[in-house]
């Protein structure tokens, strides 16, 4: 590279968006800016109205996404002093499936006055789980009619994904469905806003919308079997033209250049997903390395070798050719609640005396609980928890399951419960790892990324002890944004000072911390025993032997909607 070049990555998370300016030569992060969404997660009522949402809804405001561009990119340019002419590419990543209905020009329906007070016109966030009835029916019909695409998703399509959400719109607000010229992933929508051109990416289509490189989308006949009105959903409201990761979606439009302070025509990469964009930040794209992107939820991604027959891994979120790195099979799994569980406990379960102690010591409340929980030995609390506070993504693919803490007494303390919740998410991770290993997709190495590994070393040690894997950690504090920037450098190409492919970018721009978390043999032995008990609970409540959790949800829903 003959001149100094930079790329920008913009990461759209659950609560906020962030931009990072990166040196293309070595991945050094020059400047970062974060914008908390003004409307955050909309799960109780629509903003500025008294219109309440039903249980399991989670919406967002697309204006918040545009504000991320308008606020964070000018901020990092100002902080760094970098000449916009030296920024060669921009990439984005997003939570998924996060989708929205728009007009043909990309205008979100919820931004139009006539639809502003209609919940189904808003963005459906990834953790919008209210489409479970549609997901159940879709899975039932797919099996009954003999379609094989379910095999690529471990046997079930999740309510978090594209077509259950689209079908819910049609079922509950057919007028919104009719008014929507386009149904689109938010990650593709924000790229559309940057370039002025609608494009769709292979990653979200493969993992969230039942598309494969060899078979495309399911046939129209399948969608007709779901609902006659959905027969032509792909051709009428989506697109069959999909672009591979790392490709150039277009150049920055004049309008977006004015928003950001970048030059019009700057290369914009094809949209990506927060987890999948992170894998190259490890510094390689090796087969068998599982990367755990740990935040409010956790998404696990891994490259695998091509096979004549795809292995079926129960409850995986999908296997997609080119879904993470072009030319390789990309596997995905995950947990619907991790950091969210810890945050819930802090908000609703921790006595005030701990907050007072944390303030007196100048500590964050999480840091105080981590310190106190670290004083406990494995099994000392007598507690065991199930990590289903936001449902189960893998391996059961069931959002109607709930959290559980077993073994509490009148002497149980907040640090003991906190540690049990940390351990529960580690047990959930071990379940995923063992399922992959037993299905012929071996996991050889674990790498962690995201906010949790940075903040909670006890959590990472517990994960090492529970899984019996040494765990490395990505060096970047903004790994998804860095991964997005790497794809921006690939979209710009060699001639502009970028890279020919993501593997080349990974070698130069990605890196791991020197510190790793190694299993402690004595803890491994105890956790093996606790995990055996976790499996008893996992199967008893999760595989139909006792559906009390679902019956309780039905009673709750009836009470709330009466």
VENNORFEN-V436759 format. One record per backbone hydrogen bond with DSSP energy under -1.0 kcal/mol. NH is the residue of the N-H (numbers start at 1). CO is the residue of the C=O. E is the energy in kcal/mol with one decimal. If there is no record, write none. Layout:
BEGIN
NH:CO:E  NH:CO:E
END
This chain:
BEGIN
6:86:-2.5  7:22:-2.1  8:89:-2.2  9:20:-2.2  10:91:-2.3  11:18:-3.0  12:93:-2.3  13:16:-2.7  17:35:-2.3  18:11:-2.2  19:33:-2.5  20:9:-2.3  21:31:-2.8  22:7:-3.0  23:28:-2.8  24:5:-2.1  27:23:-2.5  30:21:-2.9  31:21:-1.1  33:19:-2.2  35:17:-3.4  37:15:-1.9  42:59:-2.9  46:51:-2.3  49:46:-1.5  53:44:-3.3  57:54:-1.2  59:42:-2.9  60:123:-1.4  64:61:-1.7  66:62:-1.6  67:63:-2.1  68:64:-1.3  69:65:-1.3  70:66:-2.3  71:67:-2.1  72:68:-2.2  75:71:-1.2  76:72:-2.2  77:73:-2.0  78:74:-2.3  79:75:-2.6  80:76:-2.1  81:77:-2.1  86:83:-2.6  87:84:-1.4  88:6:-2.6  90:267:-2.1  91:8:-2.5  93:10:-2.2  99:124:-1.8  100:184:-2.3  102:182:-2.8  103:107:-2.4  106:103:-1.9  109:101:-2.1  110:121:-1.2  111:108:-1.6  112:109:-2.0  115:112:-2.0  116:112:-1.0  118:115:-2.0  121:118:-2.2  122:119:-1.8  123:60:-1.4  124:99:-3.1  125:58:-2.2  128:125:-2.2  129:56:-2.2  132:129:-1.0  135:131:-2.2  136:132:-2.8  137:133:-2.1  138:134:-2.6  139:135:-2.6  140:136:-2.3  141:137:-2.7  142:138:-2.5  143:139:-2.1  144:140:-2.6  145:141:-2.7  147:142:-2.2  151:148:-1.9  152:149:-1.2  153:150:-1.7  154:151:-1.3  155:150:-2.6  156:153:-1.3  161:158:-1.5  162:208:-1.9  165:161:-1.6  166:162:-2.6  167:163:-2.7  168:164:-2.1  169:165:-1.8  170:166:-2.0  171:167:-2.8  172:168:-2.8  173:169:-2.7  176:173:-1.4  177:173:-1.8  178:174:-2.4  179:175:-1.6  180:176:-1.4  181:102:-1.5  182:102:-2.1  183:237:-2.9  184:100:-2.3  186:98:-3.9  189:185:-2.2  190:186:-2.5  191:187:-1.2  192:188:-2.2  193:189:-2.0  194:190:-1.4  195:191:-2.3  196:192:-2.9  202:243:-2.0  205:201:-1.3  206:202:-2.2  207:203:-2.6  208:204:-2.4  211:205:-2.1  216:212:-2.8  222:219:-1.3  223:219:-1.2  224:220:-2.4  225:221:-1.9  226:222:-1.6  227:223:-2.4  230:227:-2.7  231:228:-1.2  233:230:-2.0  236:232:-2.8  237:233:-2.4  238:234:-1.3  243:200:-2.5  247:244:-1.7  249:268:-2.8  250:268:-1.1  252:266:-1.7  253:194:-3.0  257:253:-2.3  258:254:-1.8  259:255:-1.8  260:256:-2.2  261:257:-2.7  265:252:-2.6  266:263:-1.8  267:88:-1.0  268:250:-2.6  269:90:-2.7  270:247:-2.3  274:94:-2.6  277:273:-2.5  278:275:-1.1  281:278:-1.8  282:279:-1.9  283:280:-1.9  288:303:-2.5  290:445:-2.5  291:301:-2.9  292:447:-3.2  293:299:-2.8  294:449:-3.1  295:297:-2.9  298:335:-2.5  299:293:-1.8  300:333:-2.8  301:291:-2.2  302:331:-1.9  304:329:-2.9  315:154:-1.8  316:313:-2.1  317:332:-2.4  318:332:-1.1  320:330:-2.3  322:328:-3.3  323:320:-1.8  328:325:-1.9  329:304:-1.6  330:320:-2.6  331:302:-3.5  332:318:-2.0  333:300:-2.3  335:298:-2.9  338:296:-3.0  339:295:-2.4  340:296:-2.0  342:338:-1.5  343:339:-2.5  344:340:-2.3  345:341:-2.2  346:342:-2.2  347:343:-2.3  348:344:-2.5  349:345:-2.8  354:351:-1.3  356:352:-2.4  357:353:-2.1  358:354:-2.6  359:355:-2.5  360:356:-2.3  361:357:-1.9  363:358:-3.2  368:364:-2.1  369:365:-2.3  370:366:-2.7  371:367:-2.4  372:368:-2.4  373:369:-2.9  374:370:-2.1  376:373:-1.5  380:377:-2.2  384:406:-2.0  386:404:-2.5  391:388:-2.1  392:398:-2.5  394:334:-1.0  398:392:-2.8  404:386:-1.3  406:384:-3.4  412:409:-1.4  417:413:-2.0  418:414:-2.8  419:415:-2.4  420:416:-2.2  421:417:-2.1  422:418:-2.1  423:419:-2.7  424:420:-2.1  425:421:-1.7  426:422:-1.5  427:423:-2.6  428:424:-2.2  429:425:-1.7  430:426:-2.3  431:427:-2.2  432:428:-1.5  433:429:-2.6  434:430:-3.0  435:431:-1.8  436:432:-2.1  437:433:-2.6  438:434:-2.6  440:437:-1.1  441:436:-2.3  444:288:-2.6  445:288:-1.5  447:290:-2.4  448:472:-3.0  449:292:-2.5  452:294:-1.7  455:451:-1.5  456:452:-2.7  460:456:-1.4  461:457:-2.2  462:458:-2.6  463:459:-2.3  464:460:-2.2  465:461:-2.5  466:462:-3.0  467:463:-2.5  468:464:-1.8  471:517:-2.4  472:446:-2.1  474:448:-2.6  475:511:-2.0  482:478:-2.5  483:479:-2.9  484:480:-2.5  485:481:-2.3  486:482:-2.3  487:483:-1.9  488:484:-1.8  489:485:-2.1  490:486:-1.8  491:487:-2.6  492:488:-1.7  493:489:-1.4  497:494:-1.6  498:493:-2.8  499:489:-1.3  505:501:-1.8  506:502:-2.6  507:503:-1.6  508:504:-1.2  509:505:-2.8  510:506:-2.0  511:281:-1.6  513:473:-3.0  517:471:-2.5  524:520:-2.4  525:521:-2.0  526:522:-1.4  527:523:-2.9  528:524:-2.0  529:525:-1.1  530:526:-2.0  531:527:-3.0  532:528:-1.6  533:529:-1.3  534:530:-2.4  535:531:-2.5  536:532:-1.2  537:533:-2.0  538:534:-3.0  539:535:-2.6  540:536:-2.3  541:537:-2.6  542:538:-1.5  543:539:-1.7  546:540:-1.6  551:547:-2.1  552:548:-2.5  553:549:-1.8  554:550:-2.1  555:551:-2.2  556:552:-2.4  557:553:-2.9  558:554:-2.3  559:555:-2.1  560:556:-2.5  561:557:-2.0
END
